[in-house]
Amino acid sequence: MKKILIPMMILFTTALLLVACSNDDNQNGSSDKTNSSENTSASQPEKNDDAEESSQTDKKENKSESTSESEDPETDDSNETFSKENKDSKNQSNSKENKGLSEYSSNEIEYARVWLELGPNQDIDELYVRHISAGEPLHPDDETSANYPEDVVQLSGPRLVDGSVTYSSNGDGTINVYNVPLRWDGKNPAGEDFYKDIIKNTKTASIDPSDDQKVIKLIKLLNIDHYAIRRDFLQTFYKRTL
């Protein structure tokens, strides 16, 4: 009986020791797991902080890129505005050129066209325009001179050699041309018949519209009624020297 009980007690004691060791191992394992979990929890915020910093850095970079991209359209808008202004300026310039003669009066156009058609010298620096009313004498310094039966216009260059054109307009593209010189030579009095023949032999001339650019160029040389003063001065000067 003793022989049987002793081995059984040894086995039981051994079993108790194994159970005790197993519990210690479990407790230690649990403690290690707890410590590992705590360590993981402790390190997790650091990782989260790093992730947040990285995320904020990315956001800043994205914002910077977005700002840079938003600036580009502004530059493009500026370029588009400048381009549009240049285009508008060109359009205005082209529009002004296309308007052509509409910018000028019918009288100015007439003066230029008449000179282009009949002016003795086309290479002039100025085109003087003098208006002479009906009833004024053809030759103011000759008491036998006949008078103009209608209003006339006298065109001339700045020099005597440029010649002159004295005419009245018919309003239909034709004019009546008077063969009147810019400066009268010869002996006075010439006689009334001489002047009546000039009026009687007035010629009708058709005026070509001419090239618009040539007309505009000549219009810019117009000096209206300025010649009347110059003409009186020249006539007085020549009278004193002759």
Order of alpha helices (4+ residues) and beta strands (2+ residues): alpha-alpha-beta-beta-beta-beta-alpha-beta-alpha-beta-alpha
